[in-house]
Amino acid sequence: MTDIDDRIASLEAQLAELKAQVGGGTTAAAPTETTRRDLFKKMAIGAAGVATVGTVLAKTALPAAAANGDPILIAGTTASSASAGTTLVNYAATTSFTGSDLFLVSDAGNTGATFPAASAGYAYSKVSNGVYGYTQKAGGNGVVGWDDTAAASGSYGMYAYSSNNTGALLWGQNGIGAQIQGAKANMILSNFGVAGPARVDAHAKGEVICDSTGELWFCVVAGTPGTWRKMSGPTTAGQLHLLAAPVRVYDSRSGAPGALLAGTARAIDMTTGFVGTTATPAVPVGASGALFTLTLADTVGGGFVAAYSNAVPTPGSSSANWSATGQFVATTTVSAVDATAKIAVAAGGSVGAKTNVIIDVIGYYQ
């Protein structure tokens, strides 16, 4: 500001001299050769000086800015095109971009730490948020990351890192008041492309993909295409949920229609049952399968029982077998359930063969 101070001091001296000449101040009288034209020239010079100071102040004190919707250009001569209403910060140097950060966010008053070496794509911060994105526009995004480099370049559309804490927090939340539209997800994976084992390009350990069928894959060994494990999908059973205690959902001894006859089948509701005398939920609607103990009691003759999803015909297989009258047989088995969490049990065997059936649910898949 020294140059500005000098200019202001010079202008103040000139204005004081003009005031003295015009208004009869203490400054010595103007020489006889001073004319009205000379006076106007001096006034014009003074006005030009004031304008010059204003220009200097404008160039020196005002921040870099652009009109709303116009781009702000950094290190270049032309800005990339931007949508209407967009303020664009564009790195457009004449030489190639070699890796320093476009933005460095920091709190100058906090000197308790030093930043690591600059690398492209990082936003360093000692304040609460290095970058904060916010939108209220339907279909908008708070922050968008985009990578358009060559394939297998090792760059990322978005990079999150923490030296001591969590690299990224993904938080999906209900709306508020009139904005509530139902619960939102914490994360959405775009379902695209073929399954992990069917790919032909290189993949790194730790990659996660969701293929076009909605199956979720995790890469456990790097390679081309690497070794993959399926985590979930439309045809997988899901996770096993063990109940706190086995829940008895069916016991044919408790009433009609009684024992199961060879050549007959019946549907069993697996949703609720009893632990002792306490009504207890078992398999929820929407589960894919159930883990349960199947017990045959008070058998007559010889035969078998098959347990299977109530959504399919009798398969002709067996889950448990008995060979004589008066036997008790127990086995633990797994079966798919239908959309309402029902299984079916069917009996087969010699003429007149029958058995009581008891089902205790241990857990379910979902």
C-alpha positions, -999 to +999 in steps of 0.1 A: +000+000+000+031+024+001+025+034-035-011+043-028-002+063+003+023+083-017-002+090-044-028+101-019-003+124-001+006+140-035-031+146-043-038+161-009-010+186-015-023+196-049-059+200-036-046+222-008-028+244-033-060+247-054-081+256-024-056+283-015-057+298-050-095+297-053-106+304-018-078+328-004-060+303+018-027+309+036-007+296+007+011+324-012-009+340-040-007+325-074+018+341-098+004+367-122+008+343-152-017+319-136-049+320-156-084+305-152-073+279-179-043+269-157-067+265-127-090+242-147-059+221-158-049+216-122-084+206-112-085+181-141-051+167-130-065+163-095-096+146-107-075+122-128-054+115-098-084+106-077-096+083-105-061+067-107-062+060-070-097+044-073-084+022-101-053+011-080-075+004-050-100-016-072-071-037-086-054-041-053-081-046-027-110-063-045-111-101-046-111-121-079-147-125-090-170-131-119-206-122-127-231-148-117-230-176-142-197-166-157-166-187-153-136-179-131-105-189-151-073-201-134-040-202-153-054-201-187-070-180-214-103-198-222-127-217-199-144-249-207-181-246-214-204-245-183-241-249-179-262-218-173-258-206-138-225-224-133-194-208-119-165-227-134-130-229-119-109-243-147-072-252-148-062-244-184-024-239-183-004-240-215+018-267-202+006-301-189-008-304-154+019-322-133+002-329-100-002-300-076-035-293-061-061-271-077-075-262-043-057-261-009-080-254+020-064-245+053-068-225+085-037-202+087-042-196+124-039-234+132-002-242+130-003-274+149+002-297+119+018-296+085+003-309+053+017-338+035+033-333+000+008-320-025-009-345-048-035-340-074-071-345-062-065-338-025-082-310-005-063-304+027-080-288+056-075-279+093-110-265+093-142-286+097-146-295+060-121-293+032-149-294+006-186-291+014-213-297-012-250-289-007-281-289-029-319-286-026-326-293-062-345-324-070-321-348-087-291-327-077-259-338-060-240-322-032-206-333-046-198-349-079-164-366-086-155-374-122-125-392-137-120-392-175-084-405-177-072-435-197-083-470-186-063-486-158-047-453-149-051-457-112-070-425-108-104-422-091-135-401-096-135-395-058-109-402-032-114-402+006-086-407+031-081-403+068-048-410+086-065-418+119-102-420+114-128-432+089-121-426+052-157-419+042-191-417+059-221-425+037-253-413+053-288-418+039-316-402+059-353-396+058-366-362+047-380-337+073-416-327+076-433-323+043-402-335+025-404-371+038-403-395+008-394-427+027-360-439+040-331-434+017-301-458+012-266-451+026-251-461-007-262-472-042-239-493-064-246-490-101-255-524-115-235-527-147-215-552-167-208-589-163-200-609-131-166-606-116-153-640-127-164-634-163-144-602-167-113-600-189-095-569-175-072-565-145-087-561-110-072-553-076-079-570-043-107-552-024-127-542-055-165-545-052-188-546-083-225-550-088-232-567-121-261-562-145-281-589-128-278-573-093-252-598-080-226-583-057-190-595-061-158-590-040-123-594-054-101-614-029-070-619-051-057-594-077-053-606-113-069-607-147-098-609-138-087-619-103-104-642-078-140-632-069-165-642-042-202-636-046-215-616-016-252-615-024-277-615-053-312-625-065-303-662-064-283-663-031-299-672+002-285-642+021-272-642+056-281-668+083-300-652+112-299-675+143-328-672+167-321-667+204-338-700+210-354-726+188-391-718+180-416-746+177-438-736+147-456-770+142-465-801+161-491-825+145-497-841+179-514-810+191-547-815+172-563-820+138-555-832+112-530-853+133-504-876+119-492-872+083-503-901+061-481-915+033-492-900+000-503-867+015-488-832+020-495-801+041-483-765+042-466-752+074-465-716+084-430-708+097-436-671+107-446-677+144-445-704+171-437-709+207-408-710+231-423-729+259-457-712+262-446-678+249-456-668+214-425-659+195-417-648+159-396-672+138-392-668+100-401-633+086-420-629+054-394-621+027-369-646+040-354-670+014-350-701+036-351-716+070-329-738+092-349-761+114-350-795+132-375-820+117-387-846+141-407-877+132-426-892+162-450-922+168-443-937+134-464-964+118-450-988+092-420-975+072-417-944+051-401-909+047-409-872+049-398-845+025-396-808+035-395-781+007-407-747-003-445-745-005-441-727-038-430-758-057-445-793-063-435-823-042-399-831-052-399-868-045-368-866-023-367-872+015-355-852+044-359-879+071-368-917+070-383-942+094-383-980+091-406-994+117-436-986+139-429-966+171-397-949+161-386-913+169-363-897+143-348-862+143-327-844+117-316-808+111-322-796+076-325-764+055-354-756+031-364-727+009-396-709+019-423-693-003-431-656-004-452-660+028-426-679+047-443-713+043-428-747+037-445-780+028-441-815+042-450-846+023-450-883+034-444-915+014-440-951+022-458-984+027-496-987+027-510-972+058-476-956+069-479-924+089-460-902+113-464-872+135-442-842+124-426-816+147-407-786+134-384-763+155-369-733+137-333-725+145-328-696+121-335-682+087-318-668+056-324-633+043 
